[in-house]
Amino acid sequence: MASSALMLLSLLTHNNNNIMKHMFDINYLKTLEKRKLMHLNKSYYEHQRNKMNENKACVLFNSHERTHKKYYLNNYNFAKR
């Protein structure tokens, strides 16, 4: 218990004036929150874009495969008749 308190005191007082300065600064905390939200939104939209591109590639491949099979199936049936 005492060691953790000493560690915290040393962190707050030992050349870390920046932490103490920004600890209760509302504008700084707001900008931190905005940055976090922007990063989350960016990663979310990037994930959505990647998912959409994968789906598009899958749909294009499947439609090509379907028409390919259909074409050869029809030709096979015509050739058999």
NUSE-381521 format. One record per atom (N, C-alpha, C, O): residue number from 1; residue in three letters; atom name; z negated, y, x. Coordinates in steps of 0.001 Angstrom, whole numbers, plus 500000, padded with zeros to 6 digits. Each point is the difference from the previous one (the first is absolute). Example, Ala and Ser with C-alpha at 12.3 -4.5 7.8 and 13.67 -1.06 7.14 Angstrom:
<1 ALA N <492200 494310 513190>>,
<1 ALA CA <500000 501190 499110>>,
<1 ALA C <500000 501200 500900>>,
<1 ALA O <499335 499981 501036>>,
<2 SER N <501385 501069 498614>>,
<2 SER CA <499940 501190 500820>>,
<2 SER C <499270 501090 499230>>,
<2 SER O <499831 501108 500509>>,
END
This chain:
<1 MET N <500000 498807 500833>>,
<1 MET CA <500000 501193 499167>>,
<1 MET C <500000 501247 500871>>,
<1 MET O <500787 500923 499789>>,
<2 ALA N <498319 499088 501189>>,
<2 ALA CA <499906 501174 500871>>,
<2 ALA C <501247 500142 500858>>,
<2 ALA O <500439 501114 500286>>,
<3 SER N <500131 497759 500124>>,
<3 SER CA <501194 500070 500859>>,
<3 SER C <501197 500563 499237>>,
<3 SER O <500798 500750 500562>>,
<4 SER N <499330 498888 498157>>,
<4 SER CA <501118 500527 499216>>,
<4 SER C <499833 501502 499761>>,
<4 SER O <500977 500748 499997>>,
<5 ALA N <497762 499688 499801>>,
<5 ALA CA <499755 501433 499822>>,
<5 ALA C <500307 500759 501283>>,
<5 ALA O <500586 501082 499960>>,
<6 LEU N <499020 498356 501174>>,
<6 LEU CA <500313 500639 501286>>,
<6 LEU C <501505 500058 500235>>,
<6 LEU O <500527 500990 500508>>,
<7 MET N <500150 497938 499115>>,
<7 MET CA <501459 499963 500163>>,
<7 MET C <500649 501084 499151>>,
<7 MET O <500900 500703 500460>>,
<8 LEU N <498645 499428 498306>>,
<8 LEU CA <500547 501019 499108>>,
<8 LEU C <499729 501396 500539>>,
<8 LEU O <500888 500852 499993>>,
<9 LEU N <497894 499386 500473>>,
<9 LEU CA <499671 501307 500574>>,
<9 LEU C <500857 500299 501219>>,
<9 LEU O <500478 501122 500171>>,
<10 SER N <499713 497883 500667>>,
<10 SER CA <500811 500237 501198>>,
<10 SER C <501449 500281 499627>>,
<10 SER O <500665 500812 500644>>,
<11 LEU N <499826 498517 498316>>,
<11 LEU CA <501375 500260 499560>>,
<11 LEU C <500150 501416 499463>>,
<11 LEU O <500990 500681 500271>>,
<12 LEU N <498011 499752 498962>>,
<12 LEU CA <500106 501309 499365>>,
<12 LEU C <499764 501149 500970>>,
<12 LEU O <500545 501087 499807>>,
<13 THR N <498666 498699 501217>>,
<13 THR CA <499659 501117 500884>>,
<13 THR C <500766 499994 501316>>,
<13 THR O <500139 501047 500633>>,
<14 HIS N <500353 497813 499785>>,
<14 HIS CA <500587 499889 501333>>,
<14 HIS C <501494 500341 499974>>,
<14 HIS O <500835 499126 499766>>,
<15 ASN N <499495 502129 500472>>,
<15 ASN CA <501383 500480 500110>>,
<15 ASN C <500856 499688 498777>>,
<15 ASN O <501223 499906 500111>>,
<16 ASN N <498164 499938 498751>>,
<16 ASN CA <500760 499778 498778>>,
<16 ASN C <499709 501117 499006>>,
<16 ASN O <499610 499749 498860>>,
<17 ASN N <500581 501463 501583>>,
<17 ASN CA <499782 501142 499111>>,
<17 ASN C <501023 500001 498874>>,
<17 ASN O <499755 500552 498927>>,
<18 ASN N <501373 498837 501318>>,
<18 ASN CA <501053 499943 498996>>,
<18 ASN C <499530 499260 498748>>,
<18 ASN O <500304 500411 498880>>,
<19 ILE N <498957 498500 501314>>,
<19 ILE CA <499491 499223 498860>>,
<19 ILE C <499037 500844 499179>>,
<19 ILE O <500100 500051 498774>>,
<20 MET N <498969 500610 501903>>,
<20 MET CA <499028 500821 499279>>,
<20 MET C <500672 501182 499316>>,
<20 MET O <499610 500396 498902>>,
<21 LYS N <501402 500163 501753>>,
<21 LYS CA <500663 501169 499438>>,
<21 LYS C <500739 499644 498711>>,
<21 LYS O <499999 500773 499042>>,
<22 HIS N <500633 498048 500940>>,
<22 HIS CA <500823 499633 498848>>,
<22 HIS C <499275 499137 498976>>,
<22 HIS O <500578 499640 498975>>,
<23 MET N <498171 500027 501291>>,
<23 MET CA <499304 499081 499105>>,
<23 MET C <499848 500577 498590>>,
<23 MET O <500120 499270 499016>>,
<24 PHE N <499617 502032 500885>>,
<24 PHE CA <499769 500605 498690>>,
<24 PHE C <501058 501043 499652>>,
<24 PHE O <499799 500805 499090>>,
<25 ASP N <501317 499187 501619>>,
<25 ASP CA <501069 500949 499712>>,
<25 ASP C <500857 499440 498865>>,
<25 ASP O <500686 498991 500164>>,
<26 ILE N <499262 501676 498686>>,
<26 ILE CA <500684 499500 498805>>,
<26 ILE C <501516 499982 500199>>,
<26 ILE O <500664 499033 499625>>,
<27 ASN N <499882 502030 500962>>,
<27 ASN CA <501454 500047 500189>>,
<27 ASN C <500476 498885 500914>>,
<27 ASN O <501043 499392 499759>>,
<28 TYR N <498198 500344 501283>>,
<28 TYR CA <500362 498921 500922>>,
<28 TYR C <499971 498647 499289>>,
<28 TYR O <500897 499175 500173>>,
<29 LEU N <498057 500611 499023>>,
<29 LEU CA <499902 498742 499259>>,
<29 LEU C <501135 499862 498985>>,
<29 LEU O <500521 498905 499790>>,
<30 LYS N <499860 502216 499580>>,
<30 LYS CA <501117 499961 499050>>,
<30 LYS C <501305 499649 500703>>,
<30 LYS O <500789 499201 499496>>,
<31 THR N <499436 501404 501681>>,
<31 THR CA <501238 499686 500720>>,
<31 THR C <500003 498549 500464>>,
<31 THR O <501047 499351 499991>>,
<32 LEU N <497795 500132 500415>>,
<32 LEU CA <499929 498581 500366>>,
<32 LEU C <500378 499117 498816>>,
<32 LEU O <500761 499042 500137>>,
<33 GLU N <498694 501300 498701>>,
<33 GLU CA <500291 499218 498794>>,
<33 GLU C <501481 500083 499647>>,
<33 GLU O <500609 498998 499627>>,
<34 LYS N <499973 502203 500490>>,
<34 LYS CA <501427 500157 499713>>,
<34 LYS C <500846 499170 500952>>,
<34 LYS O <500973 499368 499588>>,
<35 ARG N <498654 500636 501685>>,
<35 ARG CA <500754 499209 500982>>,
<35 ARG C <499933 498511 499675>>,
<35 ARG O <500997 499284 500100>>,
<36 LYS N <497812 500262 499509>>,
<36 LYS CA <499857 498585 499642>>,
<36 LYS C <500874 499664 498799>>,
<36 LYS O <500683 498976 499982>>,
<37 LEU N <499287 501902 499009>>,
<37 LEU CA <500802 499755 498802>>,
<37 LEU C <501491 500024 500316>>,
<37 LEU O <500759 499170 499499>>,
<38 MET N <499663 501794 501341>>,
<38 MET CA <501411 500071 500371>>,
<38 MET C <500428 498732 500727>>,
<38 MET O <501084 499472 499755>>,
<39 HIS N <498064 500047 501133>>,
<39 HIS CA <500323 498775 500735>>,
<39 HIS C <500089 498801 499054>>,
<39 HIS O <500894 499164 500127>>,
<40 LEU N <498162 500763 498916>>,
<40 LEU CA <500027 498904 499033>>,
<40 LEU C <501255 500055 499146>>,
<40 LEU O <500647 498978 499772>>,
<41 ASN N <499704 502234 499747>>,
<41 ASN CA <501202 500138 499186>>,
<41 ASN C <501240 499626 500788>>,
<41 ASN O <500895 499326 499490>>,
<42 LYS N <499152 501117 501762>>,
<42 LYS CA <501154 499703 500842>>,
<42 LYS C <500147 498494 500199>>,
<42 LYS O <501099 499459 499885>>,
<43 SER N <497797 499872 500414>>,
<43 SER CA <500081 498549 500214>>,
<43 SER C <500331 499282 498690>>,
<43 SER O <500711 498995 500011>>,
<44 TYR N <498774 501516 498851>>,
<44 TYR CA <500302 499385 498711>>,
<44 TYR C <501488 500113 499686>>,
<44 TYR O <500630 499020 499604>>,
<45 TYR N <499939 502194 500577>>,
<45 TYR CA <501414 500182 499697>>,
<45 TYR C <500884 499223 500965>>,
<45 TYR O <501062 499506 499621>>,
<46 GLU N <498494 500389 501628>>,
<46 GLU CA <500754 499204 500968>>,
<46 GLU C <500007 498522 499581>>,
<46 GLU O <501023 499320 500093>>,
<47 HIS N <497824 500204 499447>>,
<47 HIS CA <499907 498618 499525>>,
<47 HIS C <500904 499790 498788>>,
<47 HIS O <500706 498995 499916>>,
<48 GLN N <499272 501956 499144>>,
<48 GLN CA <500848 499891 498813>>,
<48 GLN C <501479 499982 500386>>,
<48 GLN O <500779 499212 499464>>,
<49 ARG N <499604 501669 501475>>,
<49 ARG CA <501396 500065 500430>>,
<49 ARG C <500434 498685 500651>>,
<49 ARG O <501095 499501 499740>>,
<50 ASN N <498039 499946 501104>>,
<50 ASN CA <500321 498720 500643>>,
<50 ASN C <500137 498877 498977>>,
<50 ASN O <500892 499157 500097>>,
<51 LYS N <498197 500849 498911>>,
<51 LYS CA <500053 498973 498963>>,
<51 LYS C <501288 500122 499186>>,
<51 LYS O <500629 498996 499665>>,
<52 MET N <499758 502245 500021>>,
<52 MET CA <501219 500224 499233>>,
<52 MET C <501229 499546 500786>>,
<52 MET O <500906 499384 499438>>,
<53 ASN N <499126 500919 501865>>,
<53 ASN CA <501132 499573 500821>>,
<53 ASN C <500082 498481 500088>>,
<53 ASN O <501091 499432 499957>>,
<54 GLU N <497765 499914 500165>>,
<54 GLU CA <499993 498532 500032>>,
<54 GLU C <500514 499430 498684>>,
<54 GLU O <500786 499053 499991>>,
<55 ASN N <498764 501530 498892>>,
<55 ASN CA <500457 499523 498689>>,
<55 ASN C <501493 500215 499835>>,
<55 ASN O <500706 499141 499471>>,
<56 LYS N <499774 502020 500989>>,
<56 LYS CA <501423 500291 499886>>,
<56 LYS C <500821 498992 500804>>,
<56 LYS O <501014 499493 499522>>,
<57 ALA N <498541 500224 501695>>,
<57 ALA CA <500702 499029 500842>>,
<57 ALA C <499983 498619 499348>>,
<57 ALA O <500996 499278 500029>>,
<58 CYS N <497870 500366 499386>>,
<58 CYS CA <499880 498699 499343>>,
<58 CYS C <500943 499914 498802>>,
<58 CYS O <500672 498986 499813>>,
<59 VAL N <499381 502063 499380>>,
<59 VAL CA <500863 500017 498813>>,
<59 VAL C <501461 499937 500415>>,
<59 VAL O <500783 499255 499411>>,
<60 LEU N <499591 501527 501604>>,
<60 LEU CA <501393 499981 500449>>,
<60 LEU C <500386 498616 500508>>,
<60 LEU O <501078 499494 499688>>,
<61 PHE N <498051 499906 501083>>,
<61 PHE CA <500303 498671 500539>>,
<61 PHE C <500111 498978 498879>>,
<61 PHE O <500915 499176 499990>>,
<62 ASN N <498139 500881 499055>>,
<62 ASN CA <500016 499024 498910>>,
<62 ASN C <501219 500173 499114>>,
<62 ASN O <500581 499007 499561>>,
<63 SER N <499824 502232 500161>>,
<63 SER CA <501176 500206 499152>>,
<63 SER C <501251 499516 500722>>,
<63 SER O <500891 499417 499382>>,
<64 HIS N <499174 500823 501920>>,
<64 HIS CA <501140 499509 500782>>,
<64 HIS C <500035 498472 499979>>,
<64 HIS O <501054 499391 499822>>,
<65 GLU N <497783 500010 500361>>,
<65 GLU CA <499914 498541 500006>>,
<65 GLU C <500396 499432 498641>>,
<65 GLU O <500696 498987 499922>>,
<66 ARG N <498858 501672 499004>>,
<66 ARG CA <500300 499533 498653>>,
<66 ARG C <501505 500055 499728>>,
<66 ARG O <500583 499038 499500>>,
<67 THR N <500044 502105 500836>>,
<67 THR CA <501448 500122 499762>>,
<67 THR C <500764 499033 500896>>,
<67 THR O <501017 499445 499584>>,
<68 HIS N <498511 500349 501623>>,
<68 HIS CA <500638 499071 500932>>,
<68 HIS C <499996 498586 499410>>,
<68 HIS O <501025 499318 499985>>,
<69 LYS N <497796 500253 499527>>,
<69 LYS CA <499894 498665 499408>>,
<69 LYS C <500872 499894 498750>>,
<69 LYS O <500669 498990 499785>>,
<70 LYS N <499317 502065 499393>>,
<70 LYS CA <500758 499999 498758>>,
<70 LYS C <501498 499870 500296>>,
<70 LYS O <500706 499241 499337>>,
<71 TYR N <499762 501493 501646>>,
<71 TYR CA <501414 499984 500366>>,
<71 TYR C <500421 498598 500433>>,
<71 TYR O <501020 499481 499546>>,
<72 TYR N <498192 499919 501328>>,
<72 TYR CA <500372 498676 500486>>,
<72 TYR C <499827 498929 498931>>,
<72 TYR O <500751 499025 499965>>,
<73 LEU N <498265 501154 499168>>,
<73 LEU CA <499814 499054 498910>>,
<73 LEU C <501196 500051 499059>>,
<73 LEU O <500512 498959 499588>>,
<74 ASN N <499940 502255 500067>>,
<74 ASN CA <501160 500141 499118>>,
<74 ASN C <501252 499422 500644>>,
<74 ASN O <500764 499297 499339>>,
<75 ASN N <499455 500986 501927>>,
<75 ASN CA <501184 499476 500675>>,
<75 ASN C <499950 498478 500091>>,
<75 ASN O <501020 499324 499870>>,
<76 TYR N <497799 500160 500353>>,
<76 TYR CA <499857 498543 500071>>,
<76 TYR C <500346 499376 498656>>,
<76 TYR O <500678 498974 499933>>,
<77 ASN N <498842 501665 498986>>,
<77 ASN CA <500294 499476 498666>>,
<77 ASN C <501493 500071 499702>>,
<77 ASN O <500559 499071 499416>>,
<78 PHE N <500095 502025 500980>>,
<78 PHE CA <501438 500127 499766>>,
<78 PHE C <500775 498957 500806>>,
<78 PHE O <500979 499428 499520>>,
<79 ALA N <498573 500338 501694>>,
<79 ALA CA <500710 499049 500856>>,
<79 ALA C <499846 498577 499463>>,
<79 ALA O <500903 499176 500144>>,
<80 LYS N <497957 500543 499242>>,
<80 LYS CA <499769 498651 499469>>,
<80 LYS C <500829 499734 498756>>,
<80 LYS O <500379 498859 499737>>,
<81 ARG N <499906 502190 499491>>,
<81 ARG CA <500714 499810 498728>>,
<81 ARG C <501379 499637 500297>>,
<81 ARG O <500794 499789 499084>>,
END
